[in-house]
Amino acid sequence: MAALSTPVDYITTYFKFTSLTRSVGKPTYETIKSIKEELKANAASVHSDKGGGNHGYLGLILSPTAYASIPGTIPFIPPVHPGVLTIPANSTEQRRAIIQHTYQENIREYREYIDVKNALKKQLSQSMDKKYLQKHTNKQTSTITDTIPVVLLSLYKRFAPITSRTLRETENIVRDQVYSLQDSLEDVWTSIEDLIELAEAAGLEYSEEQKLAMALEVLTNVPDFEKACIEWHNTLPATQNWSTFTLHFEAAHDSLAQVRGTTMAQAGYQPMANMMASQYEQIEALKRKIEDMEVQQQQLQHSPPVDHAANNAAAAAAAATAAATGQDTVQAAMLSTLATIAQQLASANSSSNNRNNSNGGAPRNNERRQRRDTSKYCYTHGACAHTGTECRAKTTGHQDTATFSNKMGGSTSHCRTTNA
C-alpha cells in the first residue's frame, strides 16, 4: 500500500465501478440491489487482511451474518485508531524500532479503512436523490453516519418492503425449478443467491445449511446427478460448504460433458428420438395404405370388384406387430385406430361389391354413375376432379401432362364427346 503521506484515490485506482448505477426517483428493490452489488464489487477490490484476507473490505457492505456465510471467512472486525504512540523509556533501540513500525502500520491500516469506507459512502450518497438518504445523513457534515449495511436494509424496508409471503413464494419457485443438463449450473446458484438477497432485504437470514439443502433438492431430481449426490452425502460434514458444493457438482457436470459431448441432453434422449421417428414412419406407411384403399374404393365405380382382404390383413398385422414389439401405448393405440379404419373401409368396399353383384355384377358402361366433377383430365382416371400431376393412384405408364385434347392414350372414362 501507499506511504502515510501519499493520499490514495481508491475510486479511480481500485474500484471496479467508478460510479454506481443511479437510482432515478424513488428507489426500488432492483435499483437498491444493483447499488449493493456494485458496492460489494468495489469493496472487495481493495485488499485487506481483515475477515480472512480473501475478500478485501467486503465486510463493510455485508451484515456480519451474511459475511460469515462466505466460506473461508472469519468475523470482519474493523481496525481502530491506535491512539498516541507510546514507547517505554527503558526500551532498546531494536524494541523502539519495532514499536514504531507496528504503530505506523496500524495507522496506515486504520486510515485505509476510513478512506475506503468514506469512498463507498460517497458513491452511495451520489447514487440517488439526497432526500432518500436524509435519515442517515449528518446535516452538519452532509455525510452518511450509519454503516452501509444499516442504510441498505433501511432502504429496502422503506421503499421495497419484502413480505413473508413474497419470500415464501420465491423460495417455492427456487425449490421447484427444473434443471436440465444443457443449462448452466450457474442458473441454480444464482436463483438461490437471489433468494438469499431477498431474505436479507426482508431482514431475515438463511443459514448455509438451508442453502445447501435447497440446491441439493433441485439437483437430486436430475437422474444423471445420482452418483454426484451420493458422493456429496459421503463427504465429511466439516468440508461441506457452499463453495465445495458448487465445485463438486460443476466437476460432475464437466465429466458428463466429456463423455456425452456438449449437447449431452440430446445424446441422452437420442434413443427415444430414434424410436419415435421409427414409429412415425410406420404410422405414415399405414396411412398411405389406407389412402390407397380409399382411391381403390373410388375406382369401384368403373372397375371390377376388388377383394380388399389382403390390405385389411396387412393393416391389422402392422398394428399387432407394433403392439407385440413392446412399443409405447400411444403408437399402439394410433396403429389400432388406423387398422380399424382400414377394416371399416374394407367392409364398405365389400358392401359395395355385394350391391353390384346383386345387380348382376359390375355395372355396364351405359349404367355408370356420373361423377360430380369432370372438369379436369387424368391419364389414369379420365375426366375427374384432379389433374394427372395431382393423381394419387397412377397406373403403369401414367402421363402427368395428358389433357382432354391430347390424352396420350389415356383413359376416356366419363369424357364427353365435346372433350374427347
HURA-V216056 format. One record per residue. SS is DSSP state (a for helix, b for strand, c for the rest). PSI is psi as a letter, one per 40 degrees, with the letter a starting at -180 (NA if undefined). D_CENTER is the distance of its C-alpha to the mean C-alpha in whole Angstrom. Layout:
SS_PSI_D_CENTER + SS_PSI_D_CENTER
This chain:
c_i_45 + c_i_48 + c_i_51 + c_d_52 + c_e_54 + c_h_51 + c_i_49 + c_h_45 + c_g_43 + a_d_40 + a_d_37 + a_d_38 + a_d_39 + c_d_36 + c_i_33 + c_d_30 + c_h_30 + c_d_34 + c_i_33 + c_i_30 + c_h_28 + c_h_31 + c_h_30 + c_h_32 + c_a_34 + c_h_33 + c_i_30 + c_i_27 + a_d_24 + a_d_22 + a_d_25 + a_d_27 + a_d_24 + a_d_23 + a_d_27 + a_d_27 + a_d_24 + a_d_26 + a_d_29 + a_d_28 + a_d_27 + a_d_31 + a_d_32 + a_e_31 + c_e_32 + c_h_36 + c_i_37 + c_i_39 + c_e_40 + a_i_39 + a_e_36 + a_e_36 + c_e_36 + c_e_33 + c_f_31 + c_b_34 + c_f_35 + a_d_32 + a_e_34 + a_e_35 + c_d_32 + c_i_30 + c_i_32 + a_d_34 + a_d_32 + a_d_28 + a_d_30 + a_d_31 + c_e_28 + c_h_27 + c_h_28 + c_e_32 + c_i_33 + c_i_36 + c_h_37 + c_h_37 + c_h_41 + c_i_42 + c_i_45 + c_i_49 + c_h_52 + c_e_54 + c_a_57 + c_h_60 + c_h_61 + c_h_64 + c_h_65 + c_i_68 + c_d_71 + c_e_72 + c_i_69 + c_i_69 + a_d_68 + a_d_65 + a_d_64 + a_d_65 + a_d_62 + a_d_60 + a_d_60 + a_d_60 + a_d_57 + a_d_55 + a_d_56 + a_d_54 + a_d_51 + a_d_51 + a_d_52 + a_d_49 + a_d_46 + a_d_47 + a_d_47 + a_d_44 + a_d_42 + a_d_44 + a_d_43 + a_d_40 + a_d_40 + a_d_41 + a_d_39 + a_d_36 + a_d_38 + a_d_39 + a_d_36 + a_d_35 + a_d_38 + a_e_37 + c_e_33 + c_i_35 + c_i_38 + a_d_40 + a_d_41 + a_e_38 + c_e_39 + a_d_43 + a_d_42 + a_e_42 + b_h_44 + b_h_48 + c_d_50 + c_d_52 + c_e_50 + c_f_47 + b_i_45 + b_h_42 + c_d_44 + c_i_41 + c_i_39 + a_d_35 + a_d_33 + a_d_36 + a_d_35 + a_d_32 + a_d_32 + a_d_34 + a_d_32 + a_d_29 + a_d_32 + a_d_34 + a_e_31 + c_g_28 + c_h_29 + c_h_26 + c_i_27 + a_d_27 + a_d_25 + a_d_23 + a_d_22 + a_d_22 + a_d_20 + a_d_17 + a_d_18 + a_d_17 + a_d_14 + a_d_13 + a_d_15 + a_e_13 + c_i_9 + c_h_8 + c_h_7 + c_i_7 + c_d_10 + c_e_8 + c_i_6 + c_h_9 + a_e_10 + a_d_11 + a_d_8 + a_d_10 + a_d_13 + a_d_13 + a_d_12 + a_d_15 + a_d_17 + a_d_17 + a_d_18 + a_d_21 + a_d_22 + a_d_22 + a_d_24 + a_d_26 + a_d_27 + c_e_28 + c_f_30 + c_i_29 + c_h_28 + c_h_25 + c_i_27 + a_d_25 + a_d_26 + a_d_24 + a_d_21 + a_d_21 + a_d_21 + a_d_18 + a_d_16 + a_d_18 + a_d_17 + a_d_14 + a_d_14 + a_d_17 + c_e_15 + c_h_14 + a_d_17 + a_e_17 + a_e_17 + a_d_20 + a_d_23 + a_d_21 + a_d_21 + a_d_25 + a_d_26 + a_d_25 + a_d_27 + c_e_30 + c_i_30 + c_h_32 + a_d_31 + a_d_33 + a_e_30 + c_h_27 + c_i_26 + a_d_22 + a_d_23 + a_d_24 + a_d_21 + a_d_19 + a_d_21 + a_d_21 + a_d_18 + a_d_17 + a_d_20 + a_d_19 + a_d_16 + a_d_18 + a_d_21 + a_d_18 + a_d_17 + a_d_21 + a_d_22 + a_e_19 + c_i_19 + c_d_16 + c_f_14 + a_d_15 + a_d_12 + a_d_15 + a_d_18 + a_d_17 + a_e_17 + a_d_20 + a_d_22 + a_d_21 + a_d_20 + a_d_24 + a_d_25 + a_d_24 + a_d_25 + a_d_29 + a_d_29 + a_d_28 + a_d_31 + a_d_33 + a_d_33 + a_d_33 + a_d_36 + a_d_38 + a_d_37 + a_d_39 + a_d_42 + a_d_42 + a_d_42 + a_d_45 + a_d_47 + a_d_46 + a_d_48 + a_d_51 + a_d_51 + a_d_52 + a_e_54 + c_d_56 + c_d_58 + c_f_60 + c_i_60 + c_i_61 + c_i_59 + c_h_57 + c_h_56 + c_e_52 + a_d_52 + a_d_51 + a_d_48 + a_d_47 + a_d_48 + a_d_45 + a_d_42 + a_d_43 + a_d_43 + a_d_40 + a_d_38 + a_d_40 + a_d_39 + a_d_35 + a_d_36 + a_d_38 + c_e_35 + c_e_33 + c_i_30 + c_i_28 + a_d_30 + a_d_28 + a_d_29 + a_d_33 + a_d_33 + a_d_32 + a_d_35 + a_d_37 + a_d_37 + a_d_38 + a_d_41 + a_d_42 + a_d_42 + a_d_44 + a_d_46 + a_d_47 + a_d_47 + a_d_50 + a_d_52 + a_d_52 + a_d_53 + a_d_56 + a_d_57 + a_d_57 + a_d_59 + a_d_62 + a_d_62 + a_d_63 + a_d_65 + a_e_67 + c_e_68 + c_f_70 + c_a_67 + c_i_65 + c_i_66 + c_i_68 + a_d_67 + a_e_69 + a_e_68 + c_h_64 + c_h_62 + c_h_61 + c_i_57 + c_d_56 + c_h_54 + c_f_56 + c_e_56 + b_i_54 + b_h_55 + b_h_54 + c_d_56 + c_d_55 + c_e_55 + b_a_58 + b_h_57 + b_a_54 + c_e_51 + c_i_49 + c_i_50 + c_d_50 + c_d_47 + c_e_45 + c_h_47 + c_e_45 + c_g_48 + c_h_50 + c_i_53 + c_h_54 + c_e_55 + c_h_54 + c_h_54 + c_d_51 + c_e_53 + c_i_56 + c_i_57 + c_d_60 + c_d_63 + c_g_62 + c_e_61 + c_f_61 + c_e_63 + c_a_60 + c_i_60 + c_e_63 + c_h_61 + c_e_61 + c_h_63 + c_i_65 + c_d_68 + c_d_67 + c_e_64 + c_NA_66
